[in-house]
Amino acid sequence: MQDLVGPAIGTLALVAVGGYLLGS
């Protein structure tokens, strides 16, 4: 279960940054 935490956070971070850049 903890093995998925890293990739999940990385994906959320990329989506958040991507959405922020597209929104700005």
C-alpha distance matrix in Angstrom:
0.0 3.8 5.4 5.7 7.2 10.2 11.3 10.9 13.1 15.4 16.0 16.8 19.0 20.8 21.4 22.6 24.9 26.2 27.0 28.7 30.8 31.7 32.6 34.8
3.8 0.0 3.8 5.3 5.2 7.7 9.8 10.0 11.3 13.4 14.9 15.7 17.2 19.4 20.5 21.3 23.3 24.9 26.0 27.3 29.3 30.7 31.6 33.4
5.4 3.8 0.0 3.8 5.6 6.6 7.9 9.3 11.1 12.2 13.6 15.3 16.7 18.2 19.6 21.1 22.6 23.9 25.4 27.0 28.5 29.9 31.2 33.0
5.7 5.3 3.8 0.0 3.8 5.6 5.6 6.0 8.6 10.0 10.6 12.1 14.1 15.5 16.5 18.0 20.0 21.0 22.2 24.0 25.7 26.8 28.0 30.1
7.2 5.2 5.6 3.8 0.0 3.8 5.7 5.2 6.1 8.6 10.0 10.5 12.1 14.3 15.4 16.2 18.1 19.8 20.9 22.2 24.1 25.5 26.5 28.2
10.2 7.7 6.6 5.6 3.8 0.0 3.8 5.5 5.3 6.2 8.7 10.0 10.6 12.4 14.3 15.3 16.5 18.2 19.9 21.0 22.5 24.2 25.5 26.9
11.3 9.8 7.9 5.6 5.7 3.8 0.0 3.8 5.5 5.0 6.0 8.5 9.7 10.5 12.2 14.0 15.2 16.2 18.0 19.7 20.9 22.2 23.8 25.6
10.9 10.0 9.3 6.0 5.2 5.5 3.8 0.0 3.8 5.4 5.2 6.2 8.5 10.0 10.6 12.1 14.2 15.2 16.3 18.1 19.9 20.9 22.1 24.1
13.1 11.3 11.1 8.6 6.1 5.3 5.5 3.8 0.0 3.8 5.5 5.1 6.0 8.6 9.8 10.3 12.0 13.9 15.1 16.1 18.1 19.7 20.6 22.2
15.4 13.4 12.2 10.0 8.6 6.2 5.0 5.4 3.8 0.0 3.8 5.5 5.1 6.2 8.7 9.8 10.5 12.1 14.1 15.2 16.4 18.1 19.7 21.1
16.0 14.9 13.6 10.6 10.0 8.7 6.0 5.2 5.5 3.8 0.0 3.8 5.4 5.1 6.2 8.5 9.9 10.4 12.1 14.1 15.3 16.3 17.9 19.9
16.8 15.7 15.3 12.1 10.5 10.0 8.5 6.2 5.1 5.5 3.8 0.0 3.8 5.5 5.1 6.0 8.5 9.7 10.3 12.0 14.1 15.1 16.0 18.0
19.0 17.2 16.7 14.1 12.1 10.6 9.7 8.5 6.0 5.1 5.4 3.8 0.0 3.8 5.5 5.1 6.1 8.4 9.8 10.4 12.2 14.1 15.1 16.4
20.8 19.4 18.2 15.5 14.3 12.4 10.5 10.0 8.6 6.2 5.1 5.5 3.8 0.0 3.8 5.5 5.2 5.9 8.4 9.8 10.5 12.0 13.9 15.3
21.4 20.5 19.6 16.5 15.4 14.3 12.2 10.6 9.8 8.7 6.2 5.1 5.5 3.8 0.0 3.8 5.5 5.0 5.9 8.4 9.8 10.3 11.8 14.0
22.6 21.3 21.1 18.0 16.2 15.3 14.0 12.1 10.3 9.8 8.5 6.0 5.1 5.5 3.8 0.0 3.8 5.5 5.2 6.1 8.6 9.9 10.3 12.1
24.9 23.3 22.6 20.0 18.1 16.5 15.2 14.2 12.0 10.5 9.9 8.5 6.1 5.2 5.5 3.8 0.0 3.8 5.5 5.0 6.1 8.6 9.7 10.6
26.2 24.9 23.9 21.0 19.8 18.2 16.2 15.2 13.9 12.1 10.4 9.7 8.4 5.9 5.0 5.5 3.8 0.0 3.8 5.4 5.2 6.1 8.4 10.0
27.0 26.0 25.4 22.2 20.9 19.9 18.0 16.3 15.1 14.1 12.1 10.3 9.8 8.4 5.9 5.2 5.5 3.8 0.0 3.8 5.5 5.1 5.9 8.5
28.7 27.3 27.0 24.0 22.2 21.0 19.7 18.1 16.1 15.2 14.1 12.0 10.4 9.8 8.4 6.1 5.0 5.4 3.8 0.0 3.8 5.5 5.1 6.1
30.8 29.3 28.5 25.7 24.1 22.5 20.9 19.9 18.1 16.4 15.3 14.1 12.2 10.5 9.8 8.6 6.1 5.2 5.5 3.8 0.0 3.8 5.4 5.3
31.7 30.7 29.9 26.8 25.5 24.2 22.2 20.9 19.7 18.1 16.3 15.1 14.1 12.0 10.3 9.9 8.6 6.1 5.1 5.5 3.8 0.0 3.8 5.6
32.6 31.6 31.2 28.0 26.5 25.5 23.8 22.1 20.6 19.7 17.9 16.0 15.1 13.9 11.8 10.3 9.7 8.4 5.9 5.1 5.4 3.8 0.0 3.8
34.8 33.4 33.0 30.1 28.2 26.9 25.6 24.1 22.2 21.1 19.9 18.0 16.4 15.3 14.0 12.1 10.6 10.0 8.5 6.1 5.3 5.6 3.8 0.0
